[in-house]
Amino acid sequence: MDVSSKSVCLFSIFLLFILSVHGQDKCVKRNSCSCVFPNGTGIDLSPSAKNSVYTSKTTYDEKNNGIEIVVTTYYYHPCSDVLLTIDQSTSMNGTTCNRTLSLCRHTSTWNGTIKNKLAKYGDVFEFLGSSNDTAEGVEFSNDGRYIKYFNKTSFSIVDLICTETDDQFYFKDATEPDQIELAFFSRNACLRQIESSRSVGSTLLIIFFSFVIFYLVLGVCTKKFLMGATGIEVIPNLMFWSELPNLVKDGWAFALNGFKLPARGPGPATSPDPNSYDSI
């Protein structure tokens, strides 16, 4: 048995399997703002990309028995990067958010109570993601339900929640330091028709030729390695394929003759009768 031929055969079958898995419907990224399924439906957040930045509800965490209070706010601008501006008294200089971005986290640490706002001794801005494809990158999930923003060794997830209310941005979870989970509620996060869908004929042709290729590869491997066939004999159902042109020719002749058998000519009777069912 030719080991190299067997390896090629097994690899071909494995490749066909991988292609069939990856050929399943998934939301393919068009840009940092939208993804589309093969049927033309998809997600497009471009109407939500306004001049203003979406701000999450501020969260408060107590540490050291309430002596320290950590105040956290997230900022989000879908589809494109913008330069974040909080207020005139807050400077972005010296932080990782002093450039255009889509995601940023602002953390302030206070010593005392929130009401009195005493002794603010920590003010940190952290870059969490960009919509610029040439930077860290953006990735849509296969089902189009979230966007993943990469930031070197970490990433942030923005869940896309379909709703008919006004656009809203929320913090969800940060138990994993390298995986921040947020949520964006919007009617633009709903599945809708974005592109013209693939025709039924095209889909059927893709399925047909996929089965033909799989049939040939599996048939050749079976006849070669299980039945010991060589040369042209490795083609599955060789007798049928070699007779197919004549069968097609006879079929056309039969159709052009009005789906009738040719008239019997003079001469001795043959067996079976050419006008009988057996002759077909």
Long-range contacts (C-beta under 8 A, 24 or more apart in sequence): 1-225, 5-224, 6-221, 6-225, 9-217, 9-220, 9-221, 9-224, 9-225, 10-221, 12-217, 12-221, 13-217, 13-218, 13-221, 16-210, 16-213, 16-214, 16-217, 20-210, 23-210, 26-142, 26-143, 27-140, 27-141, 27-142, 27-143, 27-144, 28-140, 29-138, 29-139, 29-140, 31-133, 32-79, 32-80, 32-131, 32-132, 32-133, 32-138, 33-78, 33-79, 33-80, 33-131, 34-194, 35-140, 35-144, 36-194, 36-195, 37-144, 38-197, 38-198, 39-197, 39-198, 40-193, 40-194, 40-195, 40-196, 40-197, 40-198, 41-191, 41-192, 41-193, 41-194, 41-197, 42-144, 42-191, 42-192, 42-194, 42-195, 43-140, 43-144, 43-160, 43-188, 43-189, 43-190, 43-191, 44-188, 44-192, 44-194, 45-78, 45-79, 45-160, 45-184, 45-186, 45-188, 45-189, 46-79, 46-188, 47-188, 48-78, 48-79, 48-167, 48-184, 48-186, 48-188, 49-77, 49-78, 49-79, 49-80, 53-77, 53-82, 53-84, 54-78, 54-167, 54-168, 54-169, 54-184, 55-169, 56-169, 56-170, 56-171, 56-182, 57-170, 57-171, 59-171, 60-114, 67-111, 67-112, 68-109, 68-110, 68-111, 69-109, 69-110, 69-112, 69-113, 69-114, 70-107, 70-108, 70-109, 70-110, 71-107, 71-108, 71-109, 71-110, 71-114, 72-105, 72-106, 72-107, 72-108, 72-171, 73-105, 73-106, 74-103, 74-104, 74-105, 74-106, 74-128, 74-169, 74-171, 74-180, 74-182, 75-103, 75-104, 75-105, 75-106, 76-102, 76-103, 76-158, 76-169, 76-182, 76-184, 77-101, 77-102, 77-131, 78-102, 78-131, 78-158, 78-184, 79-131, 80-131, 81-130, 81-131, 81-132, 84-125, 90-123, 92-125, 95-124, 95-125, 95-126, 96-125, 96-126, 96-127, 97-125, 97-126, 97-127, 98-125, 99-127, 100-130, 100-132, 101-127, 101-128, 101-129, 101-130, 102-129, 102-130, 102-131, 102-149, 103-127, 103-128, 103-129, 103-130, 103-149, 103-156, 103-158, 103-182, 104-128, 105-180, 127-151, 128-156, 128-180, 129-155, 129-156, 144-191, 153-178, 154-178, 154-179, 154-180, 155-179, 156-180, 156-181, 156-182, 157-181, 157-182, 158-182, 158-183, 158-184, 159-183, 159-184, 160-184, 160-186, 160-189, 161-185, 161-186, 161-189, 162-186, 162-187, 162-189, 162-190, 162-191, 163-187, 163-189, 163-190
